[in-house]
């Protein structure tokens, strides 16, 4: 993902992250980040109604267990400093 917005200013950053498998079949999802620095990311997961359902942190890769959540669409946001990166 390259699009981000902070304080109404849109910028482009050279950053890519992957979420797999997609769709999630076992309840476990892996998040991998490329082109990262040493500072960690905060991971937030929201359900399709925008309700916050999960919080964690990661450096370059993290496997998270979402098996206790009902089947549905979830949004993943990675925060690093002032930047927000989104994925469905």
MOHU-V923816 format. One record per residue. RES is the residue in one small letter. SS is DSSP state (hx for helix, st for strand, lp for the rest). PHI is phi in radians with two decimals (none if undefined). BURIAL is 1 if it has 24 or more other ideal C-beta (glycine too) atoms within 12 Angstrom, else 0. Layout:
res->RES ss->SS phi->PHI burial->BURIAL
res->RES ss->SS phi->PHI burial->BURIAL
This chain:
res->x ss->lp phi->none burial->1
res->x ss->lp phi->-2.12 burial->0
res->x ss->st phi->-1.43 burial->0
res->x ss->st phi->-2.64 burial->1
res->x ss->st phi->-2.45 burial->0
res->x ss->st phi->-2.38 burial->0
res->x ss->lp phi->0.95 burial->0
res->x ss->lp phi->1.38 burial->0
res->x ss->st phi->-1.84 burial->0
res->x ss->st phi->-1.61 burial->0
res->x ss->st phi->-2.33 burial->0
res->x ss->st phi->-1.96 burial->0
res->x ss->lp phi->-2.14 burial->1
res->x ss->lp phi->-1.48 burial->0
res->x ss->lp phi->-2.55 burial->1
res->x ss->st phi->-2.33 burial->0
res->x ss->st phi->-2.37 burial->1
res->x ss->st phi->-2.09 burial->0
res->x ss->st phi->-2.19 burial->1
res->x ss->st phi->-2.65 burial->0
res->x ss->lp phi->-1.25 burial->0
res->x ss->lp phi->-2.40 burial->0
res->x ss->lp phi->-1.37 burial->0
res->x ss->lp phi->-1.28 burial->1
res->x ss->lp phi->-1.93 burial->0
res->x ss->lp phi->-1.84 burial->0
res->x ss->lp phi->1.67 burial->0
res->x ss->st phi->-1.75 burial->0
res->x ss->st phi->-2.32 burial->1
res->x ss->st phi->-1.92 burial->1
res->x ss->st phi->-2.03 burial->1
res->x ss->st phi->-2.10 burial->1
res->x ss->st phi->-2.00 burial->1
res->x ss->st phi->-2.01 burial->0
res->x ss->lp phi->0.98 burial->0
res->x ss->lp phi->-1.84 burial->1
res->x ss->lp phi->-1.72 burial->0
res->x ss->lp phi->-1.32 burial->0
res->x ss->lp phi->-1.33 burial->0
res->x ss->lp phi->-1.35 burial->0
res->x ss->st phi->-1.75 burial->1
res->x ss->st phi->-1.73 burial->1
res->x ss->st phi->-1.83 burial->1
res->x ss->st phi->-2.09 burial->1
res->x ss->st phi->-2.11 burial->1
res->x ss->st phi->-2.17 burial->0
res->x ss->st phi->-1.41 burial->0
res->x ss->lp phi->-1.19 burial->0
res->x ss->lp phi->-1.59 burial->0
res->x ss->lp phi->1.59 burial->0
res->x ss->lp phi->-1.34 burial->0
res->x ss->st phi->-1.21 burial->0
res->x ss->st phi->-2.22 burial->1
res->x ss->st phi->-2.78 burial->1
res->x ss->st phi->-2.43 burial->0
res->x ss->st phi->-2.80 burial->0
res->x ss->st phi->-2.45 burial->0
res->x ss->st phi->-2.75 burial->1
res->x ss->lp phi->-1.73 burial->0
res->x ss->lp phi->-2.14 burial->0
res->x ss->st phi->-2.68 burial->0
res->x ss->st phi->-2.64 burial->1
res->x ss->st phi->-1.81 burial->0
res->x ss->st phi->-2.10 burial->1
res->x ss->st phi->-1.75 burial->0
res->x ss->lp phi->-1.92 burial->1
res->x ss->lp phi->-1.13 burial->0
res->x ss->lp phi->-1.44 burial->0
res->x ss->lp phi->-1.57 burial->0
res->x ss->lp phi->-1.15 burial->0
res->x ss->lp phi->-1.05 burial->0
res->x ss->lp phi->2.90 burial->0
res->x ss->lp phi->-1.65 burial->0
res->x ss->st phi->-2.25 burial->1
res->x ss->st phi->-1.94 burial->1
res->x ss->st phi->-1.94 burial->1
res->x ss->st phi->-2.12 burial->1
res->x ss->st phi->-1.88 burial->1
res->x ss->st phi->-1.94 burial->0
res->x ss->st phi->-2.54 burial->1
res->x ss->lp phi->1.11 burial->0
res->x ss->lp phi->-1.59 burial->0
res->x ss->st phi->-1.72 burial->1
res->x ss->st phi->-2.15 burial->1
res->x ss->st phi->-2.07 burial->1
res->x ss->st phi->-2.05 burial->0
res->x ss->st phi->-2.65 burial->1
res->x ss->lp phi->-1.79 burial->0
